[in-house]
């Protein structure tokens, strides 16, 4: 993949060698690299805000104006906070940060390399219509990761299909904690949030109280996309005139259990107090109406890809 200003193959960073560019956005570039100490593949995320920074021939990153430099420093601090927050966690459903370091006048985050594709791929491939088995396999495990996050007083605040990575066997991994922050219940966030239209709840748009309920709205919107192939209407539009019809009151009831549809609708309530308040509540909803195997929790049972109807 070719991305403007990306480091070329062969560049060495500490004890890592860049192999190729995997992707990038407005604030970072992601690379596949090799750890020269053990030969293992890793993923390296570089802080590189496209609107504020440029790269020199020696690969160093700089800014062209004082205004750009101020914005760069704010993002730089947030990037380090993201790496620090993730480095505290060790959970099978949360991307694992193994190292972060400064070089080239910027900062790099090293993560474990996993094979698979993100949820966007499957939603696009099958235009929604992913099975109930798919949803009941992927999302409870994500909730286990969110539970760990919330128990450490952290919020993700940018859950969406692009940030839900599916490994072979259906094991999900929560990615990209660029918006993650420490947040106590009823905390009003300081500074800008990362917002994704259709997946962000109204309290993020309005810079009001965020909490676990904010992540559950985004989780519900992601499940909604698994059914319909698209995000629900933006919460900013819904707050003015709510055109979103509850999925429990649609033809989806022919293909999905009432309990699952009710769970999605519960997550997508506009007012945060009307949504689930804890991961435990949501996990209990998922566990209802399901036959379990006593030898293994049903939500940990691997399934084969793909999971379309």
Steps between C-alpha positions, in 0.01 A plus 500: 500500500635841402436784743645845467795561737515137611840358589645281222577131533830428671505797737627401844338628820676387817514120455219487242510501119208637299361242254199680351224750568174348622284811515458843643267784584508868582727462800706185460657247264507127575779269383583133499853455636743234614653485844867436424558347844271202442387521136133538594255725317361800685273793421639851551277806520672833431360833614482699176224765481463565128365855541775619732819310425740428215782250459858590418739292292657364817150370598462749785164669553461876525244780487496803276338754732455581868128422472574160349758436769249571777249258346776243447600514867141453619462191279844377602394505865176317421688234303731431795196483728343244265813284509525531876136404551531192283831393649320456835264241353552135417174353369443258209240733343700823522793576272825450690758780513846357560713813466490870420790733433599836355694539176505732198349779715182297543380196692440135406279233656587130453220244507470127451430389142179304438363342184143574394271774369295773662123487532454749214616232257227256599228764513594618153547148364152390602325838505396440859292192564767342719355218704392499862773243564751752371373775729476271803857380438668835440329757720495328842876453471533869415296571811750301704771730364289808574435370849876489558536849356221646713625324813827688448307829484556532124258562214560419133269766347552399138356149462398429140541214247838637388629460855369146550757254365404137444768235527474145361232308687296811569705638790442876509755763593421861590734739318593867478479669836575845362196640680549292816521693822476467871145587595308453821125461495328831416832645385476783250786456253763767457619570148378365166361153447545273204153474346378259235168594344229248576698326775558783749226563759350844546691572821829485310377747241373733772810457723281384785530216748674194353529158659471129422157575351677699227698194391183287509324736257786453253493125558127496424557705186760247388256213556237698309745525207543121509125467435442785258836553330518864612528718809184633666411867441737738682396572857508873419222442245311263727489753783313743270272244336551135576436299184671187628245222525578245773632183338273296728204654313627418151516198270831406663292301749480227234876437517604605849378422850289762680759515779781593263295769327393641836864512607597703191211741554595535867854603408371753246280694741570872457508589870798346674301407810274278287792291374690219674717640777749214529653225290357249746145609414561451129671165546198378694274600211718306256501193719123471504324273249825317419583133558841475664765232503612456861851412387546836327319835520291537183648840424852351483412221257685554168301518177601477139524797266305638328189544711246617242156354464 
